[in-house]
Amino acid sequence: MLQGGGQLMKVRKIYLSHSLADIDTSNEQKHPLPQQVERILQIKGFCQKKQDLYTAEISEAILQFQKTEKLVPTGILDPITYCRLCEADISEIIPLKEFQRADMALVQGHILINKSKRQLILLNGNSQIRNYPIGIGKPATPTPEGNYAIATKILNPGGMLGTRWMGLNFDPNYGIHGNNAPWSIGQLASHGCVRMYNNHVEELFTLVRLGTPVVIRP
């Protein structure tokens, strides 16, 4: 969230002991992370009995929680759902001016997304640095147009989000991410997010910083 004319941004840092990609949601699987999530869901009133497996009951509790939070109701423990479940005791709020940029981050970097051409263009000042093919939202769930900024960066979110996630500041459900369906690049296939090939999103991730402007045009 940008505040004070864009000078401050609330940045949440979430520290996971295990990767979300390690959890196989198609089968009941014993894993420490579902146990932790189940305890949180119990406290919030979405889960009744204690589980130590990733079961259908936990998936249904996650689905109901997502509906309550106005997230995309998938029943899957994705990074956005996990961040919404886990509150400030494992988060840090950092002023943007104090956040250290990655060594490779562009000083004047900004992103232009052209929906009609299915292209993401990375610029540094007036110079074009990269041009990537992308996939965008389906007609029923179009990618929103407007002026935004990179608000979150998550390494290895896994699953349908691929190897990198860069969330936009106006809604936690929307972002630029990798994917596990490379055929969808160039297509109208997402719930509104911008999809990239994993190797492209990994490169982009290193070149942009939190607060990088993102302009999405028709």
NUDREN-529802 format. One record per residue (C-alpha): residue number from 0; residue in three letters; x, y negated, z negated. Coordinates in steps of 0.2 Angstrom, whole numbers, plus 5000, padded with zeros to 4 digits. Layout:
BEGIN
LOSE  num  residu    xx    yy    zz
LOSE  NUM     ALA     X     Y     Z
...
***
This chain:
BEGIN
LOSE  num  residu    xx    yy    zz
LOSE    0     MET  5000  5000  5000
LOSE    1     LEU  5007  4983  5005
LOSE    2     GLN  5005  4969  4993
LOSE    3     GLY  5010  4950  4992
LOSE    4     GLY  5011  4947  5010
LOSE    5     GLY  5020  4964  5014
LOSE    6     GLN  5034  4961  5001
LOSE    7     LEU  5030  4975  4990
LOSE    8     MET  5025  4993  4993
LOSE    9     LYS  5019  5006  4981
LOSE   10     VAL  5029  5022  4985
LOSE   11     ARG  5025  5039  4977
LOSE   12     LYS  5039  5051  4975
LOSE   13     ILE  5033  5069  4972
LOSE   14     TYR  5045  5082  4966
LOSE   15     LEU  5041  5100  4971
LOSE   16     SER  5049  5115  4963
LOSE   17     HIS  5043  5125  4978
LOSE   18     SER  5039  5121  4996
LOSE   19     LEU  5021  5121  5001
LOSE   20     ALA  5025  5130  5017
LOSE   21     ASP  5030  5145  5006
LOSE   22     ILE  5012  5148  5001
LOSE   23     ASP  5003  5160  5013
LOSE   24     THR  4985  5155  5011
LOSE   25     SER  4978  5169  5022
LOSE   26     ASN  4982  5182  5009
LOSE   27     GLU  4982  5183  4990
LOSE   28     GLN  4999  5179  4984
LOSE   29     LYS  5007  5177  4967
LOSE   30     HIS  5017  5160  4967
LOSE   31     PRO  5021  5147  4954
LOSE   32     LEU  5013  5132  4963
LOSE   33     PRO  4996  5139  4964
LOSE   34     GLN  4996  5142  4946
LOSE   35     GLN  5001  5124  4943
LOSE   36     VAL  4987  5118  4955
LOSE   37     GLU  4974  5129  4947
LOSE   38     ARG  4978  5122  4930
LOSE   39     ILE  4976  5104  4937
LOSE   40     LEU  4959  5109  4945
LOSE   41     GLN  4953  5117  4929
LOSE   42     ILE  4956  5101  4920
LOSE   43     LYS  4947  5091  4933
LOSE   44     GLY  4933  5103  4932
LOSE   45     PHE  4934  5111  4950
LOSE   46     CYS  4940  5128  4944
LOSE   47     GLN  4932  5139  4930
LOSE   48     LYS  4943  5154  4927
LOSE   49     LYS  4962  5157  4926
LOSE   50     GLN  4971  5163  4941
LOSE   51     ASP  4989  5167  4945
LOSE   52     LEU  4986  5171  4964
LOSE   53     TYR  4981  5160  4979
LOSE   54     THR  4964  5166  4979
LOSE   55     ALA  4948  5162  4988
LOSE   56     GLU  4942  5154  4972
LOSE   57     ILE  4957  5142  4972
LOSE   58     SER  4954  5138  4990
LOSE   59     GLU  4936  5134  4987
LOSE   60     ALA  4941  5123  4972
LOSE   61     ILE  4953  5113  4983
LOSE   62     LEU  4939  5111  4996
LOSE   63     GLN  4927  5104  4983
LOSE   64     PHE  4941  5092  4977
LOSE   65     GLN  4945  5086  4994
LOSE   66     LYS  4927  5082  4997
LOSE   67     THR  4926  5072  4981
LOSE   68     GLU  4942  5062  4986
LOSE   69     LYS  4936  5059  5004
LOSE   70     LEU  4950  5069  5011
LOSE   71     VAL  4949  5081  5026
LOSE   72     PRO  4940  5096  5018
LOSE   73     THR  4951  5111  5023
LOSE   74     GLY  4953  5121  5007
LOSE   75     ILE  4972  5121  5011
LOSE   76     LEU  4985  5114  4998
LOSE   77     ASP  4993  5101  5010
LOSE   78     PRO  5005  5087  5005
LOSE   79     ILE  4991  5074  5004
LOSE   80     THR  4980  5085  4993
LOSE   81     TYR  4994  5089  4982
LOSE   82     CYS  4999  5071  4980
LOSE   83     ARG  4981  5066  4975
LOSE   84     LEU  4980  5081  4963
LOSE   85     CYS  4996  5076  4954
LOSE   86     GLU  4995  5060  4945
LOSE   87     ALA  5008  5047  4939
LOSE   88     ASP  5017  5058  4927
LOSE   89     ILE  5027  5065  4942
LOSE   90     SER  5027  5049  4952
LOSE   91     GLU  5037  5034  4954
LOSE   92     ILE  5031  5017  4959
LOSE   93     ILE  5046  5007  4968
LOSE   94     PRO  5046  4989  4975
LOSE   95     LEU  5050  4990  4994
LOSE   96     LYS  5064  4977  4992
LOSE   97     GLU  5072  4989  4980
LOSE   98     PHE  5070  5005  4991
LOSE   99     GLN  5087  5010  4999
LOSE  100     ARG  5086  5013  5017
LOSE  101     ALA  5093  5029  5025
LOSE  102     ASP  5110  5026  5033
LOSE  103     MET  5103  5028  5051
LOSE  104     ALA  5087  5018  5048
LOSE  105     LEU  5085  5004  5061
LOSE  106     VAL  5086  4986  5054
LOSE  107     GLN  5072  4979  5065
LOSE  108     GLY  5063  4996  5069
LOSE  109     HIS  5045  4996  5073
LOSE  110     ILE  5034  5009  5082
LOSE  111     LEU  5022  5006  5096
LOSE  112     ILE  5009  5020  5100
LOSE  113     ASN  5000  5020  5117
LOSE  114     LYS  4985  5032  5116
LOSE  115     SER  4981  5032  5134
LOSE  116     LYS  4999  5037  5139
LOSE  117     ARG  5001  5049  5124
LOSE  118     GLN  5017  5040  5120
LOSE  119     LEU  5026  5034  5104
LOSE  120     ILE  5039  5021  5108
LOSE  121     LEU  5052  5016  5094
LOSE  122     LEU  5060  4999  5096
LOSE  123     ASN  5073  4990  5087
LOSE  124     GLY  5069  4971  5089
LOSE  125     ASN  5065  4970  5107
LOSE  126     SER  5076  4985  5113
LOSE  127     GLN  5067  5002  5116
LOSE  128     ILE  5077  5015  5107
LOSE  129     ARG  5066  5031  5110
LOSE  130     ASN  5051  5036  5119
LOSE  131     TYR  5042  5052  5113
LOSE  132     PRO  5027  5062  5120
LOSE  133     ILE  5013  5064  5107
LOSE  134     GLY  4996  5072  5104
LOSE  135     ILE  4982  5061  5097
LOSE  136     GLY  4964  5063  5089
LOSE  137     LYS  4950  5072  5098
LOSE  138     PRO  4935  5062  5104
LOSE  139     ALA  4926  5067  5088
LOSE  140     THR  4940  5061  5077
LOSE  141     PRO  4950  5048  5087
LOSE  142     THR  4966  5041  5081
LOSE  143     PRO  4962  5024  5074
LOSE  144     GLU  4969  5008  5083
LOSE  145     GLY  4977  4994  5074
LOSE  146     ASN  4992  4987  5065
LOSE  147     TYR  4999  4998  5050
LOSE  148     ALA  5015  5003  5042
LOSE  149     ILE  5024  5019  5036
LOSE  150     ALA  5019  5021  5018
LOSE  151     THR  5025  5039  5014
LOSE  152     LYS  5039  5050  5020
LOSE  153     ILE  5038  5069  5016
LOSE  154     LEU  5051  5082  5020
LOSE  155     ASN  5045  5099  5026
LOSE  156     PRO  5026  5098  5022
LOSE  157     GLY  5024  5114  5032
LOSE  158     GLY  5009  5122  5041
LOSE  159     MET  5000  5111  5053
LOSE  160     LEU  5010  5096  5048
LOSE  161     GLY  5027  5104  5054
LOSE  162     THR  5043  5098  5047
LOSE  163     ARG  5040  5080  5043
LOSE  164     TRP  5026  5068  5038
LOSE  165     MET  5025  5049  5039
LOSE  166     GLY  5009  5043  5031
LOSE  167     LEU  5001  5026  5036
LOSE  168     ASN  4996  5013  5023
LOSE  169     PHE  4978  5012  5027
LOSE  170     ASP  4972  5029  5023
LOSE  171     PRO  4981  5045  5016
LOSE  172     ASN  4973  5056  5029
LOSE  173     TYR  4982  5048  5044
LOSE  174     GLY  5000  5049  5048
LOSE  175     ILE  5013  5054  5061
LOSE  176     HIS  5019  5072  5059
LOSE  177     GLY  5026  5087  5067
LOSE  178     ASN  5016  5103  5071
LOSE  179     ASN  5015  5121  5072
LOSE  180     ALA  5006  5121  5089
LOSE  181     PRO  5018  5113  5102
LOSE  182     TRP  5005  5115  5116
LOSE  183     SER  4995  5102  5108
LOSE  184     ILE  5007  5088  5112
LOSE  185     GLY  5000  5077  5126
LOSE  186     GLN  4982  5083  5121
LOSE  187     LEU  4967  5076  5112
LOSE  188     ALA  4969  5089  5098
LOSE  189     SER  4971  5082  5081
LOSE  190     HIS  4959  5075  5067
LOSE  191     GLY  4966  5058  5070
LOSE  192     CYS  4984  5060  5066
LOSE  193     VAL  4998  5058  5079
LOSE  194     ARG  5007  5074  5082
LOSE  195     MET  5025  5076  5088
LOSE  196     TYR  5037  5090  5092
LOSE  197     ASN  5046  5095  5077
LOSE  198     ASN  5063  5090  5083
LOSE  199     HIS  5057  5073  5089
LOSE  200     VAL  5048  5069  5072
LOSE  201     GLU  5064  5074  5063
LOSE  202     GLU  5074  5062  5073
LOSE  203     LEU  5061  5048  5071
LOSE  204     PHE  5060  5052  5052
LOSE  205     THR  5079  5047  5050
LOSE  206     LEU  5077  5031  5061
LOSE  207     VAL  5063  5023  5052
LOSE  208     ARG  5061  5017  5034
LOSE  209     LEU  5046  5014  5022
LOSE  210     GLY  5037  4998  5028
LOSE  211     THR  5041  5001  5046
LOSE  212     PRO  5027  4993  5056
LOSE  213     VAL  5016  5004  5067
LOSE  214     VAL  5005  4997  5081
LOSE  215     ILE  4992  5009  5089
LOSE  216     ARG  4985  5003  5105
LOSE  217     PRO  4971  5011  5117
***
